[in-house]
Amino acid sequence: MSSTALRNIAIIAHVDHGKTTLVDELLKQSGTFSAHQQVSERAMDSNDLEKERGITILAKCTSVTWKDTRINIVDTPGHADFGGEVERILSMVDGVVLLVDAAEGPMPQTKFVTSKALGVGLKPIVVINKADKPDARPDWVVDQVFDLFVNLEATDEQLDFPVLYASAKQGWAVDDLEEPRENMEKLFQLVVDTFPQAEGDTSKPFSMLATTLEADPFLGRILTGRIHTGVAKVNMPVKVITRDGKEIVNQRLSKLLAFDGLKRVPVDEAKAGDIVAIAGIGDQATVADTICDPAVNEGIQAQPIDPPTLAMSFSVNDSPLAGREGDKVTSRMIRDRLFREAEGNVAIRITESENKDSFEVAGRGELQLGVLIENMRREGYELSISRPRVLMHKDESGQLMEPLEEVVVDVDEEYSGVVVEKMAERKAEMTDMRPSGGGKTRVTFLAPSRGLIGYYGEFLTDTRGTGIMNRLFHSYGAYRGAVQGRRQGVLISNGNGNAVAYALFNLEDRGEMFITTGEALYEGMLIGEHSRSNDLEVNPLKAKQLTNVRASGKDEGIKLTPPRRMSLEQALSYIQDDELVEVTPQSVRLRKLHLCPHERKRHARAQEALG
């Protein structure tokens, strides 16, 4: 590697505050892309799901050169469900650029990521983004950021943070909004002046902590991390020290890659302080392992990861329609895929059931596990997924403790009453309520995680789609008692076949449908929501009785109400404990755990007896 000055930084922010757009602009203005090169918007979001959802899921590295300084930039996820990604990469950088929306101010995920960064002693630069928007209030946001840092017990040096005002979309950053708005030079200069030169002791033997893992069809497993000491050279012998101290010897560094813009380029050697990707290490090496010279005896301490708070059961799809759409349907295939995921994603924990046919997958939240399921179905897997459940534990005195989340809700004033009422029903405790400008009210709650499962759809309905809800794991607190579940029952198919329009038309009085005519159904499948609180078995396969006598009235074409289609996350939060979501590459179906009605009754009686 060349001996230019080097800076390692992370860009952290809440979801949708403009991290990835800012990285795009830094790449463009540093000359990484040639003038005629076509670059997609949000170039760092390379994963299909990231592009579709407009969020960053995986932490990624890039590198830009400004004047004589090479700046390694890590783009981090803003969503707390992917916090495991953030916690790992903070060990690779020497400073953070905190991006805050000029209208919204610091949000829960801002607080989460910033607390991690301040906790490991990183110095921040604060960039107030979207300062060109008409509702921007940058001075108020700077005050809010300062208050946040004080609450997070920042040091005096961290509290003395420099501030820039910027518009990542328009490509400018300034010290003062009265200045001419031209380019990002001020941000580049501030990064170089504020953060220290990335370095380490090159006289010591080579050692590096692996922080991210990915698979490449040509190079195999690629581990990315920062070199802590020494010099890495291609083909040098190395060993791996795992998290629990076990040594894997006789490995070789067959490929050494440095970051150049969005590409990884092969290099012959890299020095302490640089962020590199390495290939050629055996299959055993994974995230949080130390890759080092054979002379090194002690591994590098990895950052501790917050424990999972939510779990779901993944099992084989055993419905009558199993195997029609996916090609990966056995428990062995599902097991291999889940354990492969757990290798690279340290925030996920997999537990195998005793009979080996189902797996408990624990993670940070519904979104994180939903993304895993969505990736699996796109790869051709078929699965049955249980209702999410929170992971509780007992404290030393034997009291049951459950995960609590800090929930920040921005709603129009007219809807604040119904939100407070619904949250109270879910055992939430209101901690703050204040006007947030533009006729909106910001309400903060401390709510049990289990009370929030399935609430988001209801929240959007109550606020006519205008409300914004942000959640963040807060702590474990005393169990708050039972929370009322879904109020409506469901309509259950009582037979196998294809849905008939005539039958569905006659069932519309009973409730809202999830299916439409012609869809394949089976006994025990949920086809709609009952208008009352009890479950109802119905016949959606019944055709109109035809006779050879012509009717005097003319038959009108049947017009069905469009069905309610649920996304994967909505389906997971909708189901109850006795229901499953059947996930295939083409379909998301809801079903009862026991398809046969006699089995359901027997199970219900057994539950009552246990009671």
C-alpha positions as CSV (number, residue, x, y, z in Angstrom):
1,M,0.0,0.0,0.0
2,S,1.1,3.6,-0.6
3,S,2.3,5.5,2.4
4,T,-0.2,8.4,2.1
5,A,-2.0,9.7,5.3
6,L,-4.9,7.4,6.3
7,R,-8.1,8.0,8.2
8,N,-10.7,5.3,9.2
9,I,-14.2,6.7,9.8
10,A,-17.7,5.4,10.2
11,I,-20.8,7.3,9.2
12,I,-23.7,6.7,11.7
13,A,-27.2,7.9,11.7
14,H,-30.9,7.0,12.2
15,V,-32.8,5.3,9.3
16,D,-33.4,7.7,6.4
17,H,-31.3,10.6,7.6
18,G,-29.1,10.3,4.5
19,K,-26.0,8.2,5.3
20,T,-25.8,6.3,2.1
21,T,-26.6,9.4,0.0
22,L,-23.7,11.2,1.7
23,V,-21.3,8.4,0.9
24,D,-22.4,8.6,-2.7
25,E,-21.6,12.3,-2.8
26,L,-18.2,11.8,-1.1
27,L,-17.4,9.1,-3.7
28,K,-18.3,11.5,-6.6
29,Q,-16.5,14.6,-5.3
30,S,-13.3,12.7,-4.5
31,G,-13.0,11.7,-8.1
32,T,-13.6,8.0,-7.5
33,F,-16.1,7.9,-10.4
34,S,-15.0,9.2,-13.8
35,A,-17.1,12.1,-15.3
36,H,-18.9,9.8,-17.8
37,Q,-19.5,6.9,-15.4
38,Q,-23.1,6.0,-14.7
39,V,-23.6,5.4,-11.0
40,S,-26.8,4.1,-9.4
41,E,-28.3,6.1,-6.6
42,R,-27.3,4.8,-3.1
43,A,-24.4,2.9,-4.7
44,M,-23.4,1.4,-1.3
45,D,-26.8,-0.4,-0.9
46,S,-25.8,-3.3,-3.1
47,N,-28.0,-5.9,-1.7
48,D,-31.4,-6.4,-3.5
49,L,-33.4,-6.0,-0.2
50,E,-31.5,-2.8,0.6
51,K,-32.4,-1.3,-2.7
52,E,-36.1,-2.3,-2.4
53,R,-36.5,-1.1,1.2
54,G,-34.2,1.9,1.0
55,I,-32.4,0.9,4.2
56,T,-28.8,-0.2,4.9
57,I,-28.8,-3.8,6.3
58,L,-25.1,-4.7,6.1
59,A,-22.1,-2.6,7.1
60,K,-19.9,-2.0,4.1
61,C,-16.5,-0.4,3.5
62,T,-15.4,2.0,0.8
63,S,-12.4,4.2,0.3
64,V,-11.9,7.7,-1.1
65,T,-8.7,9.7,-1.7
66,W,-8.8,13.4,-1.0
67,K,-5.6,15.4,-1.8
68,D,-2.9,13.2,-0.1
69,T,-5.2,11.4,2.4
70,R,-6.9,8.1,1.9
71,I,-10.1,7.9,3.9
72,N,-11.6,4.4,4.6
73,I,-15.4,4.9,5.2
74,V,-17.7,2.4,6.8
75,D,-21.4,2.8,5.9
76,T,-23.4,1.4,8.9
77,P,-27.0,0.3,9.2
78,G,-29.3,2.9,10.9
79,H,-31.9,0.4,12.2
80,A,-31.4,-1.0,15.8
81,D,-32.4,-4.5,14.6
82,F,-29.0,-4.6,12.7
83,G,-27.1,-3.1,15.7
84,G,-24.8,-6.2,15.7
85,E,-23.3,-4.9,12.5
86,V,-22.7,-1.4,14.1
87,E,-21.2,-2.8,17.3
88,R,-18.6,-4.8,15.4
89,I,-17.4,-2.2,12.9
90,L,-16.7,0.5,15.6
91,S,-13.5,-1.4,16.5
92,M,-12.2,-0.7,12.9
93,V,-12.5,3.1,13.0
94,D,-10.9,6.1,14.8
95,G,-13.8,8.5,14.5
96,V,-17.4,8.8,13.6
97,V,-19.4,11.3,11.4
98,L,-22.8,11.5,13.1
99,L,-25.5,12.5,10.6
100,V,-28.7,14.1,12.0
101,D,-31.8,15.2,10.0
102,A,-32.2,19.0,10.3
103,A,-35.9,18.7,10.9
104,E,-36.3,15.5,13.0
105,G,-33.3,15.9,15.2
106,P,-31.7,12.9,17.1
107,M,-34.0,9.8,17.0
108,P,-33.9,6.5,19.0
109,Q,-31.5,4.8,16.6
110,T,-29.2,7.8,16.6
111,K,-29.1,7.4,20.3
112,F,-28.3,3.7,20.1
113,V,-25.4,4.0,17.6
114,T,-24.0,7.1,19.2
115,S,-24.0,5.5,22.7
116,K,-21.9,2.6,21.3
117,A,-19.5,5.0,19.5
118,L,-19.0,7.3,22.6
119,G,-18.7,4.2,24.8
120,V,-15.5,3.1,22.9
121,G,-14.1,6.6,23.1
122,L,-14.5,7.7,19.5
123,K,-14.6,11.4,18.8
124,P,-17.6,12.6,16.7
125,I,-18.1,15.2,13.9
126,V,-21.8,16.2,13.8
127,V,-23.3,16.9,10.3
128,I,-26.8,18.4,10.3
129,N,-28.1,17.0,7.0
130,K,-31.0,18.1,4.8
131,A,-30.4,21.7,6.0
132,D,-31.9,22.9,2.7
133,K,-35.4,21.7,3.6
134,P,-38.1,24.3,4.3
135,D,-38.9,22.7,7.8
136,A,-35.2,22.6,8.8
137,R,-34.4,23.9,12.3
138,P,-30.6,23.3,12.6
139,D,-29.9,25.3,15.8
140,W,-32.6,23.4,17.7
141,V,-31.1,20.1,16.3
142,V,-27.5,21.1,17.5
143,D,-29.0,21.7,21.0
144,Q,-30.7,18.4,21.0
145,V,-27.5,16.6,19.9
146,F,-25.6,18.3,22.7
147,D,-28.3,17.2,25.3
148,L,-28.1,13.6,23.9
149,F,-24.3,13.5,24.3
150,V,-24.7,14.8,27.9
151,N,-27.3,12.1,28.6
152,L,-24.9,9.5,27.2
153,E,-22.2,10.7,29.5
154,A,-19.8,11.9,26.8
155,T,-16.4,13.2,27.8
156,D,-15.5,16.9,27.7
157,E,-13.5,16.2,24.5
158,Q,-16.5,14.4,22.9
159,L,-18.8,17.3,23.9
160,D,-16.6,19.8,22.1
161,F,-17.7,18.4,18.7
162,P,-17.4,20.4,15.4
163,V,-20.7,21.0,13.5
164,L,-21.3,21.2,9.8
165,Y,-24.5,22.0,7.9
166,A,-25.0,20.0,4.8
167,S,-27.3,18.7,2.0
168,A,-26.0,15.3,0.9
169,K,-28.5,15.3,-2.0
170,Q,-27.3,18.7,-3.3
171,G,-23.7,17.9,-2.5
172,W,-22.6,20.7,-0.1
173,A,-21.4,21.1,3.4
174,V,-20.6,24.5,5.2
175,D,-19.7,25.8,8.6
176,D,-22.3,28.5,8.4
177,L,-25.5,28.5,6.4
178,E,-24.8,32.1,5.2
179,E,-21.7,30.8,3.3
180,P,-21.8,29.9,-0.4
181,R,-22.9,26.3,-0.8
182,E,-20.6,24.7,-3.3
183,N,-19.1,21.2,-2.4
184,M,-18.1,18.8,0.4
185,E,-14.5,20.2,0.8
186,K,-15.3,21.4,4.3
187,L,-16.3,17.9,5.4
188,F,-13.2,16.3,3.9
189,Q,-11.0,18.9,5.6
190,L,-12.7,18.5,8.9
191,V,-12.3,14.7,8.8
192,V,-8.5,15.1,8.1
193,D,-8.1,17.7,10.8
194,T,-10.2,16.1,13.5
195,F,-9.5,12.4,13.4
196,P,-6.1,10.9,14.1
197,Q,-3.9,9.1,11.5
198,A,-4.8,5.5,11.4
199,E,-1.8,3.6,12.6
200,G,-0.6,0.7,14.7
201,D,2.8,-0.8,15.7
202,T,4.4,-2.2,12.5
203,S,7.3,-3.6,14.5
204,K,5.1,-6.2,16.2
205,P,3.9,-9.4,14.4
206,F,0.8,-9.2,12.2
207,S,-2.6,-9.4,13.9
208,M,-6.1,-8.4,12.7
209,L,-9.6,-8.8,14.1
210,A,-12.2,-10.1,11.6
211,T,-15.4,-7.9,11.8
212,T,-17.4,-8.8,8.7
213,L,-17.7,-12.0,6.7
214,E,-19.0,-12.7,3.2
215,A,-18.8,-15.4,0.6
216,D,-17.5,-14.9,-2.9
217,P,-18.0,-17.5,-5.7
218,F,-14.4,-17.1,-6.8
219,L,-12.4,-16.3,-3.7
220,G,-14.4,-18.2,-1.1
221,R,-14.8,-16.7,2.4
222,I,-13.7,-13.1,2.7
223,L,-13.0,-11.6,6.1
224,T,-12.8,-7.8,6.5
225,G,-11.1,-6.1,9.4
226,R,-8.5,-3.6,10.6
227,I,-4.9,-4.6,10.9
228,H,-4.0,-3.9,14.6
229,T,-0.2,-4.6,14.4
230,G,2.4,-5.6,12.0
231,V,2.4,-5.9,8.2
232,A,0.2,-8.3,6.1
233,K,1.8,-9.8,3.0
234,V,0.4,-12.1,0.4
235,N,1.2,-15.8,0.9
236,M,2.5,-15.3,4.5
237,P,1.7,-18.1,6.9
238,V,-0.9,-17.2,9.6
239,K,-3.0,-18.8,12.2
240,V,-6.5,-18.1,13.5
241,I,-7.3,-17.6,17.2
242,T,-11.1,-18.1,17.8
243,R,-13.3,-16.2,20.2
244,D,-13.0,-18.9,22.8
245,G,-9.1,-19.1,22.5
246,K,-8.9,-22.2,20.2
247,E,-6.1,-22.0,17.6
248,I,-6.4,-23.0,13.9
249,V,-2.9,-23.3,12.5
250,N,-1.2,-23.8,9.1
251,Q,-3.3,-21.2,7.2
252,R,-2.1,-18.9,4.4
253,L,-3.0,-15.4,3.3
254,S,-3.7,-16.2,-0.3
255,K,-5.3,-12.9,-1.2
256,L,-5.1,-9.5,0.3
257,L,-7.6,-6.8,-0.9
258,A,-7.7,-3.1,-0.2
259,F,-10.7,-0.8,-0.8
260,D,-10.6,1.6,-3.7
261,G,-14.0,3.3,-4.2
262,L,-16.6,0.6,-4.5
263,K,-14.1,-2.0,-5.7
264,R,-11.7,-4.2,-3.8
265,V,-8.2,-4.3,-5.4
266,P,-5.5,-6.9,-4.8
267,V,-2.4,-5.6,-3.0
268,D,0.9,-7.3,-2.0
269,E,1.0,-5.9,1.5
270,A,-0.9,-3.7,4.0
271,K,0.3,-2.1,7.2
272,A,-1.2,-1.7,10.7
273,G,-4.1,0.8,10.7
274,D,-5.4,-0.1,7.3
275,I,-8.8,-1.8,6.7
276,V,-8.4,-4.8,4.4
277,A,-10.3,-7.9,3.2
278,I,-8.5,-11.2,3.2
279,A,-9.3,-14.5,1.4
280,G,-7.7,-18.0,1.6
281,I,-8.2,-18.6,5.3
282,G,-9.9,-21.9,6.1
283,D,-13.7,-22.4,6.6
284,Q,-13.3,-22.3,10.4
285,A,-12.4,-18.6,10.6
286,T,-15.3,-16.3,11.3
287,V,-16.4,-13.0,12.7
288,A,-14.6,-11.9,16.0
289,D,-11.7,-14.3,15.4
290,T,-8.1,-13.0,15.3
291,I,-6.0,-13.7,12.2
292,C,-2.4,-13.3,13.1
293,D,1.2,-14.3,12.7
294,P,2.0,-17.8,14.1
295,A,4.2,-16.1,16.8
296,V,1.2,-14.3,18.4
297,N,-0.3,-16.1,21.3
298,E,-3.3,-14.0,22.4
299,G,-6.3,-13.0,20.4
300,I,-7.7,-9.4,20.1
301,Q,-10.6,-8.7,22.4
302,A,-13.8,-8.2,20.3
303,Q,-16.6,-5.8,21.4
304,P,-19.4,-7.5,23.3
305,I,-22.7,-7.8,21.5
306,D,-26.0,-7.0,23.0
307,P,-28.1,-10.2,23.5
308,P,-31.1,-11.1,21.3
309,T,-34.6,-10.1,22.6
310,L,-36.9,-11.9,20.2
311,A,-37.2,-15.5,18.9
312,M,-39.1,-17.4,16.2
313,S,-39.3,-21.1,15.4
314,F,-38.2,-22.0,11.8
315,S,-39.4,-25.5,10.8
316,V,-40.0,-27.6,7.7
317,N,-43.1,-26.6,5.6
318,D,-45.5,-29.5,6.2
319,S,-48.6,-28.0,4.5
320,P,-50.5,-29.9,1.7
321,L,-48.9,-27.4,-0.8
322,A,-45.3,-28.0,0.4
323,G,-42.7,-28.5,-2.2
324,R,-44.6,-27.0,-5.1
325,E,-42.7,-23.7,-5.3
326,G,-39.4,-24.1,-3.5
327,D,-36.5,-26.6,-4.1
328,K,-34.9,-26.4,-0.6
329,V,-37.4,-28.0,1.7
330,T,-35.6,-30.4,4.0
331,S,-34.7,-29.6,7.6
332,R,-31.0,-30.4,6.8
333,M,-30.9,-27.6,4.2
334,I,-32.7,-25.2,6.5
335,R,-30.2,-26.1,9.3
336,D,-27.2,-25.5,7.1
337,R,-28.5,-22.1,5.9
338,L,-29.3,-20.9,9.4
339,F,-25.9,-21.9,10.8
340,R,-24.2,-20.2,7.9
341,E,-26.1,-17.0,8.7
342,A,-25.2,-17.2,12.4
343,E,-21.5,-17.4,11.4
344,G,-21.5,-13.9,9.9
345,N,-24.3,-12.4,11.8
346,V,-23.2,-12.3,15.5
347,A,-26.5,-10.8,16.6
348,I,-28.4,-14.0,15.7
349,R,-28.5,-17.1,17.9
350,I,-29.7,-20.5,16.6
351,T,-30.9,-23.3,18.9
352,E,-31.8,-26.8,17.5
353,S,-34.9,-28.6,18.8
354,E,-34.5,-32.0,20.4
355,N,-36.1,-33.8,17.5
356,K,-34.0,-31.8,15.0
357,D,-37.0,-30.7,12.9
358,S,-37.3,-27.1,14.0
359,F,-34.9,-24.3,15.0
360,E,-35.3,-21.4,17.4
361,V,-33.8,-18.3,15.8
362,A,-33.2,-15.5,18.2
363,G,-32.4,-11.9,17.1
364,R,-32.9,-8.2,17.7
365,G,-36.3,-7.7,16.3
366,E,-39.0,-8.5,13.7
367,L,-37.3,-6.6,10.9
368,Q,-33.9,-8.4,11.3
369,L,-35.6,-11.9,11.3
370,G,-38.0,-10.8,8.6
371,V,-35.0,-9.9,6.4
372,L,-33.4,-13.3,7.0
373,I,-36.7,-15.1,6.1
374,E,-37.1,-12.9,3.0
375,N,-33.5,-13.7,1.8
376,M,-34.1,-17.5,2.4
377,R,-37.4,-17.5,0.4
378,R,-35.6,-15.8,-2.5
379,E,-32.9,-18.5,-2.4
380,G,-35.6,-21.2,-2.9
381,Y,-36.4,-22.2,0.7
382,E,-39.8,-23.2,2.1
383,L,-40.4,-22.7,5.8
384,S,-43.0,-22.6,8.5
385,I,-42.5,-19.7,10.9
386,S,-44.1,-19.3,14.4
387,R,-45.3,-16.2,16.0
388,P,-42.4,-14.0,17.4
389,R,-42.0,-14.3,21.1
390,V,-39.9,-12.2,23.4
391,L,-37.0,-13.8,25.4
392,M,-37.6,-13.3,29.2
393,H,-35.3,-14.2,32.0
394,K,-35.3,-14.2,35.8
395,D,-33.2,-11.9,37.9
396,E,-31.3,-13.0,41.1
397,S,-34.4,-12.7,43.3
398,G,-36.4,-14.9,40.9
399,Q,-38.5,-12.1,39.5
400,L,-39.5,-12.5,35.8
401,M,-37.9,-9.8,33.6
402,E,-38.9,-8.9,30.1
403,P,-37.3,-6.7,27.4
404,L,-38.6,-3.1,27.3
405,E,-38.3,-0.8,24.4
406,E,-38.1,3.0,24.1
407,V,-40.8,4.0,21.6
408,V,-40.8,7.5,20.1
409,V,-43.9,8.4,18.2
410,D,-44.4,11.5,16.0
411,V,-48.1,12.0,15.3
412,D,-50.5,14.8,14.3
413,E,-52.0,16.3,17.5
414,E,-55.5,15.0,16.7
415,Y,-54.3,11.4,16.8
416,S,-52.1,11.6,19.9
417,G,-55.0,10.6,22.2
418,V,-55.8,7.3,20.4
419,V,-52.1,6.4,20.3
420,V,-51.6,7.0,24.1
421,E,-54.8,4.9,24.8
422,K,-53.7,2.0,22.6
423,M,-50.1,2.0,24.1
424,A,-51.6,2.1,27.6
425,E,-53.6,-1.1,26.7
426,R,-50.2,-2.7,25.7
427,K,-48.7,-1.9,29.1
428,A,-46.7,1.0,27.9
429,E,-45.7,3.8,30.2
430,M,-45.6,7.4,28.8
431,T,-42.3,9.1,29.7
432,D,-42.5,12.3,27.7
433,M,-44.9,14.3,25.5
434,R,-44.0,17.6,23.7
435,P,-44.9,19.4,20.5
436,S,-42.4,18.7,17.8
437,G,-43.3,21.5,15.3
438,G,-45.6,21.5,12.2
439,G,-48.7,20.6,14.2
440,K,-47.1,17.3,15.4
441,T,-46.6,15.9,18.8
442,R,-43.7,13.7,19.9
443,V,-44.6,11.1,22.5
444,T,-42.1,8.8,24.2
445,F,-43.1,5.5,25.9
446,L,-41.3,2.7,27.7
447,A,-43.2,-0.4,26.4
448,P,-42.7,-4.2,26.7
449,S,-41.5,-5.7,23.4
450,R,-44.3,-8.3,23.4
451,G,-46.9,-5.5,23.5
452,L,-45.6,-4.0,20.3
453,I,-45.7,-7.2,18.3
454,G,-48.5,-6.6,15.7
455,Y,-49.2,-3.0,16.7
456,Y,-47.5,-1.2,13.8
457,G,-50.3,-1.9,11.3
458,E,-53.0,-0.7,13.8
459,F,-50.9,2.4,14.6
460,L,-50.8,3.4,10.9
461,T,-54.6,2.9,10.6
462,D,-55.2,5.0,13.8
463,T,-53.0,7.8,12.5
464,R,-54.3,7.6,8.9
465,G,-50.8,6.7,7.7
466,T,-49.2,9.9,8.9
467,G,-47.6,8.6,12.1
468,I,-43.9,7.7,12.5
469,M,-42.9,5.2,15.1
470,N,-39.3,4.4,16.1
471,R,-38.3,1.7,18.6
472,L,-35.2,0.9,20.4
473,F,-34.3,-1.8,23.0
474,H,-34.0,0.0,26.4
475,S,-33.5,-2.6,29.1
476,Y,-34.9,-5.5,30.9
477,G,-37.7,-4.6,33.4
478,A,-40.2,-6.4,35.7
479,Y,-42.9,-8.4,33.9
480,R,-45.9,-6.1,33.3
481,G,-48.7,-8.7,33.1
482,A,-50.8,-10.1,30.3
483,V,-51.3,-8.0,27.1
484,Q,-54.5,-8.4,25.1
485,G,-53.8,-10.1,21.7
486,R,-55.6,-9.9,18.4
487,R,-59.3,-8.9,18.9
488,Q,-60.7,-10.5,15.7
489,G,-61.0,-14.2,15.0
490,V,-60.1,-15.7,11.6
491,L,-61.9,-17.5,8.8
492,I,-60.5,-21.0,8.3
493,S,-60.9,-23.1,5.2
494,N,-62.6,-26.5,5.8
495,G,-61.4,-28.2,2.6
496,N,-58.7,-28.6,-0.1
497,G,-59.1,-27.1,-3.5
498,N,-59.2,-23.8,-5.4
499,A,-61.2,-20.8,-4.1
500,V,-64.5,-20.2,-5.9
501,A,-65.8,-16.7,-6.6
502,Y,-69.4,-17.6,-5.7
503,A,-68.3,-18.9,-2.2
504,L,-66.1,-15.9,-1.5
505,F,-68.8,-13.5,-2.5
506,N,-71.2,-15.1,0.1
507,L,-68.5,-15.1,2.7
508,E,-67.8,-11.3,2.4
509,D,-70.4,-10.6,5.1
510,R,-68.4,-12.7,7.5
511,G,-65.2,-10.6,7.3
512,E,-62.3,-9.4,5.2
513,M,-60.7,-11.8,2.8
514,F,-56.9,-12.6,2.5
515,I,-57.4,-14.5,-0.8
516,T,-59.1,-14.2,-4.1
517,T,-60.7,-16.6,-6.6
518,G,-58.7,-19.4,-8.1
519,E,-56.1,-19.6,-5.3
520,A,-55.0,-23.0,-4.0
521,L,-56.3,-23.6,-0.5
522,Y,-56.1,-26.4,2.1
523,E,-57.9,-27.4,5.3
524,G,-56.7,-25.3,8.2
525,M,-55.5,-22.4,6.0
526,L,-56.6,-18.9,7.1
527,I,-58.5,-17.2,4.3
528,G,-59.8,-14.1,6.1
529,E,-60.4,-12.1,9.3
530,H,-63.7,-12.8,11.0
531,S,-65.8,-9.8,11.9
532,R,-66.2,-11.2,15.4
533,S,-63.8,-12.4,18.0
534,N,-64.2,-16.2,17.5
535,D,-62.6,-18.4,14.8
536,L,-65.0,-19.7,12.1
537,E,-64.6,-22.6,9.8
538,V,-66.0,-21.8,6.3
539,N,-66.3,-23.4,2.9
540,P,-64.6,-21.2,0.2
541,L,-64.9,-24.0,-2.4
542,K,-68.7,-24.2,-2.7
543,A,-69.8,-23.6,-6.3
544,K,-73.3,-22.4,-7.3
545,Q,-75.8,-25.2,-7.9
546,L,-76.7,-25.2,-11.6
547,T,-80.0,-26.6,-13.0
548,N,-81.3,-27.1,-16.5
549,V,-84.1,-24.5,-15.8
550,R,-83.3,-21.0,-17.0
551,A,-83.8,-18.4,-14.3
552,S,-86.0,-15.4,-15.1
553,G,-83.5,-12.9,-13.5
554,K,-80.2,-12.5,-15.3
555,D,-77.1,-13.5,-13.4
556,E,-74.8,-10.6,-12.9
557,G,-71.0,-11.1,-12.9
558,I,-69.7,-11.5,-9.3
559,K,-67.6,-8.5,-8.2
560,L,-65.4,-9.4,-5.2
561,T,-63.9,-6.9,-2.8
562,P,-60.1,-6.8,-3.3
563,P,-58.4,-9.0,-0.7
564,R,-56.1,-7.7,2.0
565,R,-52.5,-8.8,1.1
566,M,-50.0,-8.9,3.9
567,S,-46.3,-8.5,3.6
568,L,-44.1,-11.0,5.4
569,E,-43.5,-8.8,8.5
570,Q,-47.3,-8.0,8.7
571,A,-48.1,-11.7,8.5
572,L,-45.6,-12.5,11.3
573,S,-47.0,-9.9,13.6
574,Y,-50.6,-10.8,12.8
575,I,-50.6,-14.5,13.7
576,Q,-51.3,-15.9,17.2
577,D,-49.6,-18.7,19.1
578,D,-51.6,-21.4,17.5
579,E,-50.9,-20.2,14.0
580,L,-48.0,-20.3,11.5
581,V,-46.8,-18.4,8.5
582,E,-46.0,-20.6,5.5
583,V,-43.3,-19.0,3.5
584,T,-42.4,-20.1,0.0
585,P,-40.5,-18.4,-2.9
586,Q,-43.8,-17.2,-4.4
587,S,-46.3,-17.1,-1.5
588,V,-46.9,-16.1,2.1
589,R,-49.8,-18.0,3.5
590,L,-51.3,-18.1,7.0
591,R,-52.4,-21.3,8.6
592,K,-53.3,-23.0,11.8
593,L,-50.6,-25.0,13.6
594,H,-53.0,-28.0,13.7
595,L,-54.7,-28.2,10.3
596,C,-57.4,-30.8,11.3
597,P,-60.3,-29.3,13.4
598,H,-60.4,-32.3,15.7
599,E,-56.6,-31.8,16.5
600,R,-57.3,-28.1,17.2
601,K,-60.1,-28.9,19.6
602,R,-58.0,-31.6,21.3
603,H,-55.1,-29.2,21.7
604,A,-57.4,-26.4,23.0
605,R,-58.8,-28.8,25.7
606,A,-55.3,-29.8,26.7
607,Q,-54.3,-26.2,27.0
608,E,-57.4,-25.5,29.2
609,A,-56.5,-28.4,31.4
610,L,-53.0,-27.1,31.9
611,G,-54.5,-23.8,32.4
